[in-house]
Amino acid sequence: MENKIKPARRVDEIKEYWFAGKMREVARMNAEGLDVVSLGVGGPDRMPAVEVVDTLCESARKDGHHTYQIASGLPELRQAMSRWYGRHYGVAVNPDTEVLPLIGSKEGVLHVSLAFLNPGDKVLVPNPGYMTYSGVSRMLGAEIVSYDLLEKNGWKPDFTQLENLASSGDIKLMWVNYPNMPTGASADMELFRRLVDFGRRHGIVIVHDNPYSFVLNDNPLSLLQVEGAKDIAIELNSLSKSHNMSGWRMGMVVSNPEFVGWVRKMKSNIDSGQFKPVMEAAVKALDLPESWYAELNAVYSSRRRVAEKIMDALGCSFDSGQKGLFLWGRLPEGASDSATFAQRILEEARVFLVPGFIFGSNGEGYIRISLCATEERMQTALERIEKMKQ
């Protein structure tokens, strides 16, 4: 008999990314002519700034711009990232030692985990939270320790619970994300100070995933604004949401030189740098004026008003103070579970919404609407749902 080849254990220990399977279903429905309005994935549908695209095209025509690059990226890009942090967050960042470009901040979740976690190390992961935190931790053989985010606490950590979880002394890393995905909750400096203090006292690296701070948010914050935060904290950031560049895969990791150096070592063994024209265009994007963000948010504000009408039509309740690229709502009383609720909307109204259960057990009973569709398409979704409910 031939030997049966088996995959690595990690293949059986993780599931396919939920959106991958769901998008196949949506694609099938569209192929059948059902014209699904997708309000699921948080990938901006609008163009980057004209000058950013022009820079990309001009750079791509230059001889010598199509070769391998180094993992640490162009010095000009690191300098632009440093200026951006100083201008918008008031955080001083050394461009040579404290910032590293990433192929999107999702890549950063992997590289940070590779740099800090051994098999069996414990990781604090928010529930609900971004699925990649758990998926990467499982791939590396780390032990996931969930901490609760609950509506009654404003979707912020319960520090009594955190202290109890940390009392064993063997937690290595903690994932944090504000403005929060999926709940839209925002942080304040008091929360950030408590997180930094918690990490320092327990020797836990606090990793703040911060891609949403410019979307429908008048006060962008960085965890690194806390005095001494760089000693124990890492921040991931991204141009995907703030500059309509999700497909460009341009992010960054910011921390102290030692932490950044460890991440750079992992990255240098995995990729061969980013496309030089993309990096040069990112420099242009990072130097855009304040009017860029104002225009961006004017569009999202209009879409948000339609999303709130959709929530009302569904009988869902929501916090109008949410920030970021989504609207998170509680299912109406007596509703079925979130998966059944969302599937009914998909089948009967041909509108794709995301059930909250995919973000963790504390996401059950909620649903998420993405603002990454035109206002016209969102109005179509509203009309279909209102017709369905009649």
C-alpha positions as CSV (number, residue, x, y, z in Angstrom):
1,M,0.0,0.0,0.0
2,E,1.1,3.5,-0.7
3,N,1.8,5.7,2.3
4,K,-1.0,8.2,2.9
5,I,0.3,11.7,3.1
6,K,-1.1,13.8,5.9
7,P,-1.0,17.5,6.3
8,A,0.6,19.3,9.3
9,R,-1.6,19.2,12.4
10,R,-2.2,23.0,12.1
11,V,-4.2,22.3,8.9
12,D,-6.7,20.3,11.0
13,E,-6.6,22.7,13.9
14,I,-7.8,25.8,12.0
15,K,-10.8,26.4,9.9
16,E,-10.9,28.1,6.5
17,Y,-11.4,31.9,6.8
18,W,-15.2,32.3,7.2
19,F,-15.4,35.0,4.6
20,A,-13.7,32.8,1.9
21,G,-16.6,30.3,2.0
22,K,-19.3,32.9,2.2
23,M,-18.0,34.9,-0.7
24,R,-18.1,31.8,-2.8
25,E,-21.8,31.5,-2.0
26,V,-22.3,35.1,-2.8
27,A,-20.4,34.7,-6.1
28,R,-22.6,31.7,-7.0
29,M,-25.8,33.7,-6.3
30,N,-24.5,36.5,-8.5
31,A,-23.6,34.1,-11.3
32,E,-27.3,33.0,-11.1
33,G,-28.3,36.6,-11.7
34,L,-29.5,37.3,-8.2
35,D,-27.5,40.5,-7.8
36,V,-26.5,40.3,-4.1
37,V,-25.8,43.6,-2.4
38,S,-22.7,42.9,-0.4
39,L,-22.5,44.7,2.9
40,G,-20.1,42.2,4.4
41,V,-16.4,42.6,3.8
42,G,-14.7,45.8,5.0
43,G,-12.7,46.5,1.9
44,P,-13.1,50.1,0.8
45,D,-14.7,50.4,-2.6
46,R,-13.5,54.0,-3.4
47,M,-10.3,55.0,-5.2
48,P,-7.1,56.2,-3.5
49,A,-6.2,59.8,-4.1
50,V,-5.4,60.7,-7.7
51,E,-1.9,61.8,-6.9
52,V,-1.2,58.5,-5.2
53,V,-2.3,56.5,-8.2
54,D,-0.3,58.8,-10.5
55,T,2.8,58.2,-8.4
56,L,2.3,54.5,-8.6
57,C,2.0,54.6,-12.4
58,E,5.0,57.0,-12.9
59,S,7.2,54.9,-10.7
60,A,6.2,51.6,-12.4
61,R,7.5,53.0,-15.7
62,K,11.0,53.6,-14.4
63,D,13.8,51.2,-15.1
64,G,15.1,49.4,-12.0
65,H,11.9,49.7,-10.0
66,H,10.9,46.1,-10.5
67,T,13.6,44.4,-8.6
68,Y,13.7,42.9,-5.1
69,Q,13.5,45.4,-2.2
70,I,14.8,45.0,1.3
71,A,12.4,43.9,4.1
72,S,12.8,47.2,6.0
73,G,11.4,49.1,3.0
74,L,12.5,52.4,1.5
75,P,14.0,55.0,3.9
76,E,11.6,57.5,2.4
77,L,8.7,55.4,3.3
78,R,9.8,54.9,6.9
79,Q,10.3,58.7,7.1
80,A,6.8,59.3,5.8
81,M,5.4,56.8,8.4
82,S,7.3,58.7,11.1
83,R,5.9,62.1,9.9
84,W,2.4,60.6,9.8
85,Y,2.6,59.4,13.4
86,G,4.0,62.7,14.6
87,R,1.4,64.8,12.7
88,H,-1.7,62.9,13.5
89,Y,-1.0,61.1,16.8
90,G,1.7,63.4,18.3
91,V,4.0,60.3,18.7
92,A,7.7,60.6,17.9
93,V,8.9,57.7,15.9
94,N,12.5,57.1,14.8
95,P,12.3,56.2,11.1
96,D,15.4,54.1,11.2
97,T,14.7,51.9,14.2
98,E,11.1,52.2,15.4
99,V,8.9,51.6,12.3
100,L,8.8,48.8,9.8
101,P,6.6,48.7,6.7
102,L,4.4,45.6,6.3
103,I,2.5,43.9,3.5
104,G,-0.7,44.9,5.3
105,S,-1.2,44.9,9.0
106,K,-2.7,41.4,8.7
107,E,0.8,40.2,7.8
108,G,1.9,42.0,11.0
109,V,-0.3,39.8,13.1
110,L,1.7,36.8,11.8
111,H,5.1,38.4,12.1
112,V,4.5,39.8,15.6
113,S,3.3,36.3,16.7
114,L,6.3,34.6,15.1
115,A,8.6,37.0,16.9
116,F,7.1,36.6,20.4
117,L,5.3,33.3,20.7
118,N,6.6,29.8,21.3
119,P,4.4,26.7,21.1
120,G,2.3,26.6,24.3
121,D,2.7,30.3,25.1
122,K,-0.6,31.9,26.2
123,V,-2.2,34.8,24.2
124,L,-5.0,37.1,25.4
125,V,-7.5,37.4,22.5
126,P,-10.7,39.6,22.6
127,N,-14.1,38.0,22.4
128,P,-15.6,39.3,20.1
129,G,-12.6,40.2,17.9
130,Y,-10.8,39.9,14.6
131,M,-10.6,36.2,13.7
132,T,-6.9,36.4,12.5
133,Y,-5.7,36.8,16.1
134,S,-7.0,33.4,17.0
135,G,-6.2,31.8,13.6
136,V,-2.5,32.8,13.7
137,S,-2.1,31.8,17.3
138,R,-3.5,28.3,16.6
139,M,-1.2,28.0,13.6
140,L,1.8,28.7,15.8
141,G,0.7,26.3,18.6
142,A,0.0,29.0,21.1
143,E,-2.8,28.7,23.7
144,I,-5.6,31.2,23.3
145,V,-7.0,32.8,26.4
146,S,-10.2,34.7,25.6
147,Y,-11.1,37.9,27.5
148,D,-14.6,39.3,27.3
149,L,-15.8,42.4,25.6
150,L,-19.4,43.0,26.5
151,E,-21.9,45.6,25.5
152,K,-22.7,46.4,29.2
153,N,-19.0,47.4,29.6
154,G,-18.9,49.5,26.4
155,W,-17.1,46.7,24.7
156,K,-14.0,47.4,26.8
157,P,-12.0,44.9,28.8
158,D,-12.9,44.0,32.3
159,F,-9.7,44.6,34.2
160,T,-10.7,42.4,37.1
161,Q,-11.0,39.5,34.7
162,L,-7.7,40.5,33.1
163,E,-5.9,40.5,36.4
164,N,-7.4,37.0,37.2
165,L,-6.3,35.7,33.8
166,A,-2.8,37.1,34.3
167,S,-2.3,35.8,37.8
168,S,-0.8,32.6,36.5
169,G,2.1,34.6,35.2
170,D,2.5,32.8,31.9
171,I,0.7,35.0,29.4
172,K,3.0,36.4,26.8
173,L,0.9,38.6,24.4
174,M,-2.4,40.5,24.4
175,W,-4.3,41.6,21.3
176,V,-6.2,44.9,21.5
177,N,-8.1,46.8,18.8
178,Y,-9.7,50.3,19.0
179,P,-11.7,51.7,17.3
180,N,-12.9,48.1,17.8
181,M,-13.8,45.7,15.0
182,P,-16.6,44.5,15.0
183,T,-18.3,46.6,17.7
184,G,-17.2,50.1,16.7
185,A,-16.4,51.0,20.3
186,S,-13.7,53.6,20.7
187,A,-11.0,53.9,23.4
188,D,-9.9,56.8,25.4
189,M,-6.5,57.6,26.9
190,E,-7.5,56.3,30.3
191,L,-8.2,52.8,28.8
192,F,-4.8,52.9,27.0
193,R,-3.0,53.9,30.2
194,R,-4.6,51.0,32.0
195,L,-3.6,48.6,29.3
196,V,0.0,49.8,29.2
197,D,0.2,49.6,33.0
198,F,-1.3,46.1,32.9
199,G,1.2,44.9,30.4
200,R,4.1,46.4,32.3
201,R,3.2,44.9,35.6
202,H,2.7,41.4,34.2
203,G,5.3,41.4,31.5
204,I,2.7,41.0,28.8
205,V,3.3,42.6,25.3
206,I,0.3,44.7,24.4
207,V,-0.3,44.7,20.6
208,H,-2.7,47.4,19.5
209,D,-4.2,46.8,16.0
210,N,-5.2,50.3,14.9
211,P,-6.4,50.4,11.3
212,Y,-9.7,52.2,11.9
213,S,-8.7,55.4,13.8
214,F,-9.3,57.8,10.9
215,V,-12.8,56.5,9.8
216,L,-15.7,58.4,11.2
217,N,-13.5,59.4,14.1
218,D,-12.7,63.0,15.0
219,N,-10.0,62.1,17.5
220,P,-7.5,59.5,16.1
221,L,-5.6,57.9,19.0
222,S,-2.6,55.7,19.3
223,L,-1.7,53.5,22.2
224,L,1.8,54.8,21.9
225,Q,0.7,58.2,23.1
226,V,0.9,56.8,26.6
227,E,4.2,57.7,28.2
228,G,6.5,54.7,28.2
229,A,4.2,52.6,26.0
230,K,6.9,51.7,23.6
231,D,8.7,49.8,26.3
232,I,5.9,47.1,26.4
233,A,3.6,47.9,23.5
234,I,3.5,47.4,19.7
235,E,1.1,49.1,17.3
236,L,0.0,47.9,13.9
237,N,-1.4,50.4,11.5
238,S,-2.5,50.4,7.9
239,L,-3.4,52.5,4.8
240,S,-6.1,50.0,3.8
241,K,-9.0,51.8,5.4
242,S,-7.7,55.3,5.9
243,H,-6.5,55.7,2.3
244,N,-8.6,53.3,0.3
245,M,-5.6,51.1,-0.4
246,S,-6.7,47.7,0.9
247,G,-5.5,45.8,-2.2
248,W,-2.1,47.5,-2.1
249,R,-1.2,45.7,1.1
250,M,0.6,48.6,2.9
251,G,0.8,48.6,6.7
252,M,3.3,49.3,9.4
253,V,4.5,48.1,12.9
254,V,5.7,50.7,15.4
255,S,7.4,50.0,18.7
256,N,10.8,50.2,20.4
257,P,13.9,49.3,18.4
258,E,14.4,45.9,19.9
259,F,10.8,44.7,19.3
260,V,10.9,46.1,15.7
261,G,14.2,44.4,15.1
262,W,12.7,41.0,16.1
263,V,9.8,41.5,13.8
264,R,12.2,42.6,11.0
265,K,14.2,39.4,11.4
266,M,11.0,37.3,10.9
267,K,9.9,39.3,7.9
268,S,13.3,39.2,6.2
269,N,13.1,35.4,6.2
270,I,9.6,35.3,4.7
271,D,9.3,38.0,2.0
272,S,11.6,40.0,-0.3
273,G,10.2,43.4,0.3
274,Q,7.4,45.4,-1.3
275,F,7.0,46.7,-4.8
276,K,9.0,50.0,-5.0
277,P,6.2,51.9,-6.9
278,V,3.7,50.9,-4.1
279,M,6.1,52.2,-1.5
280,E,6.7,55.4,-3.3
281,A,2.9,55.9,-3.8
282,A,2.4,55.2,0.0
283,V,4.8,58.1,0.7
284,K,2.5,60.3,-1.2
285,A,-0.6,58.9,0.6
286,L,0.9,59.5,4.0
287,D,1.5,63.1,3.2
288,L,-2.0,63.9,2.1
289,P,-3.6,66.9,3.7
290,E,-6.4,66.9,6.3
291,S,-8.9,67.5,3.5
292,W,-8.4,63.9,2.3
293,Y,-9.7,62.5,5.6
294,A,-12.6,65.0,5.7
295,E,-13.8,64.0,2.2
296,L,-13.4,60.3,3.1
297,N,-15.6,60.7,6.2
298,A,-18.2,62.8,4.4
299,V,-18.8,59.8,2.2
300,Y,-18.9,57.3,5.1
301,S,-21.2,59.6,7.1
302,S,-23.8,59.5,4.3
303,R,-23.5,55.7,4.0
304,R,-23.7,55.4,7.8
305,R,-27.1,57.1,7.8
306,V,-28.4,54.5,5.3
307,A,-26.8,51.7,7.4
308,E,-28.7,53.0,10.4
309,K,-31.9,52.9,8.5
310,I,-31.2,49.3,7.5
311,M,-30.7,48.4,11.2
312,D,-34.0,50.1,12.0
313,A,-35.7,48.1,9.2
314,L,-34.3,44.9,10.6
315,G,-35.5,45.8,14.1
316,C,-32.0,45.9,15.4
317,S,-30.7,48.3,18.0
318,F,-27.3,50.0,17.9
319,D,-25.1,52.6,19.5
320,S,-25.0,55.7,17.4
321,G,-21.5,56.6,18.8
322,Q,-19.7,53.8,16.9
323,K,-16.6,54.6,15.0
324,G,-14.9,52.9,12.1
325,L,-16.0,51.1,8.9
326,F,-19.0,49.1,10.2
327,L,-22.2,49.4,12.1
328,W,-22.8,46.7,14.8
329,G,-26.3,46.0,15.9
330,R,-28.1,43.8,18.4
331,L,-30.7,41.5,16.9
332,P,-34.4,42.1,17.8
333,E,-35.8,40.4,20.8
334,G,-37.0,36.9,19.9
335,A,-34.8,36.7,16.8
336,S,-33.1,33.5,15.9
337,D,-29.3,33.1,16.1
338,S,-27.2,35.5,14.1
339,A,-26.3,32.9,11.4
340,T,-29.9,32.1,10.7
341,F,-30.9,35.7,10.8
342,A,-28.2,36.7,8.3
343,Q,-28.9,33.8,6.0
344,R,-32.5,34.7,5.8
345,I,-31.6,38.3,4.8
346,L,-29.2,36.8,2.1
347,E,-31.8,34.4,0.7
348,E,-34.9,36.6,0.9
349,A,-33.6,40.1,0.3
350,R,-30.3,39.2,-1.5
351,V,-28.3,41.3,0.9
352,F,-25.1,40.0,2.5
353,L,-24.7,41.0,6.2
354,V,-22.2,39.4,8.6
355,P,-23.5,37.4,11.6
356,G,-21.8,38.3,14.9
357,F,-21.0,34.7,15.9
358,I,-18.0,34.6,13.6
359,F,-16.2,37.0,15.9
360,G,-16.6,34.9,19.0
361,S,-19.3,33.7,21.4
362,N,-19.9,37.3,22.7
363,G,-20.7,38.3,19.1
364,E,-23.7,36.0,19.0
365,G,-27.0,38.0,19.0
366,Y,-25.5,40.7,16.8
367,I,-25.0,41.6,13.2
368,R,-22.5,43.8,11.3
369,I,-23.1,46.0,8.3
370,S,-20.1,47.2,6.2
371,L,-20.0,50.8,4.8
372,C,-17.9,49.6,1.8
373,A,-20.7,49.9,-0.8
374,T,-22.0,52.9,-2.7
375,E,-24.9,54.8,-1.1
376,E,-27.0,53.8,-4.1
377,R,-26.3,50.1,-3.4
378,M,-27.0,50.5,0.3
379,Q,-30.3,52.2,-0.6
380,T,-31.1,49.2,-2.8
381,A,-30.4,46.9,0.2
382,L,-32.7,49.0,2.4
383,E,-35.5,48.9,-0.1
384,R,-35.2,45.1,-0.4
385,I,-35.2,44.6,3.3
386,E,-38.2,46.9,3.8
387,K,-40.0,44.9,1.1
388,M,-39.1,41.6,2.7
389,K,-40.4,42.8,6.1
390,Q,-43.8,43.8,4.7
